[in-house]
């Protein structure tokens, strides 16, 4: 990633953290305690006037390695 793109990404990440402090805090807390392989992450989206839609994923070793790479880039705050 080039430096300009990295700066733009970091600005957008900071905006997300400001706009959604509970979500950012939750993600930080969960990431600090670790998410072992085999854990299930579930996400539900409820659009106005529509029924909720839910999906989930079982964490694999490659997911853990990807998240570690993000942490090494100091993106997790």
C-alpha positions in Angstrom: 0.0 0.0 0.0 1.5 3.4 -0.9 1.9 6.0 1.8 -0.9 8.3 0.5 -3.4 5.4 0.4 -2.3 4.3 3.9 -2.9 7.9 5.2 -6.3 8.0 3.6 -7.2 4.6 5.1 -6.0 5.7 8.5 -8.2 8.8 8.3 -11.2 6.7 7.3 -10.5 4.3 10.1 -10.3 7.2 12.6 -13.6 8.5 11.3 -15.2 5.1 11.8 -13.8 4.9 15.4 -15.2 8.4 16.1 -18.6 7.6 14.6 -18.9 4.1 16.2 -17.0 4.1 19.4 -18.9 1.1 20.9 -18.2 -1.1 17.9 -14.6 0.0 17.7 -14.2 -0.7 21.4 -15.9 -4.1 21.2 -13.7 -5.2 18.3 -10.6 -4.0 20.2 -11.6 -5.9 23.4 -12.3 -9.1 21.5 -9.1 -8.9 19.5 -7.0 -8.3 22.6 -8.3 -11.4 24.3 -7.8 -13.3 21.1 -10.2 -15.3 18.9 -9.1 -18.9 18.7 -9.6 -21.1 15.7 -13.1 -22.6 15.7 -14.7 -19.6 17.2 -17.9 -18.4 15.4 -18.4 -14.7 14.4 -22.0 -13.8 13.6 -23.2 -10.6 12.0 -26.8 -9.4 11.6 -27.8 -6.4 9.4 -31.3 -4.9 9.8 -32.2 -2.4 7.1 -35.1 0.0 7.7 -38.4 -1.7 6.9 -36.8 -5.0 6.2 -36.2 -8.3 8.0 -32.8 -8.9 9.7 -30.3 -10.9 7.6 -27.7 -12.9 9.5 -24.5 -14.7 8.5 -21.7 -16.3 10.4 -18.2 -17.6 9.9 -16.0 -20.1 11.7 -12.6 -18.7 12.4 -9.8 -20.5 10.5 -6.0 -20.3 11.1 -5.7 -18.1 7.9 -8.1 -15.6 9.4 -6.0 -15.4 12.6 -2.9 -14.8 10.5 -4.7 -12.1 8.5 -5.8 -10.3 11.7 -2.2 -10.6 13.1 -0.9 -8.9 9.9 -3.4 -6.1 10.5 -2.3 -5.7 14.0 1.3 -5.6 12.8 0.3 -2.6 10.6 -1.0 -0.8 13.8 -4.5 -0.7 12.3 -6.2 -2.2 15.4 -5.6 0.6 17.8 
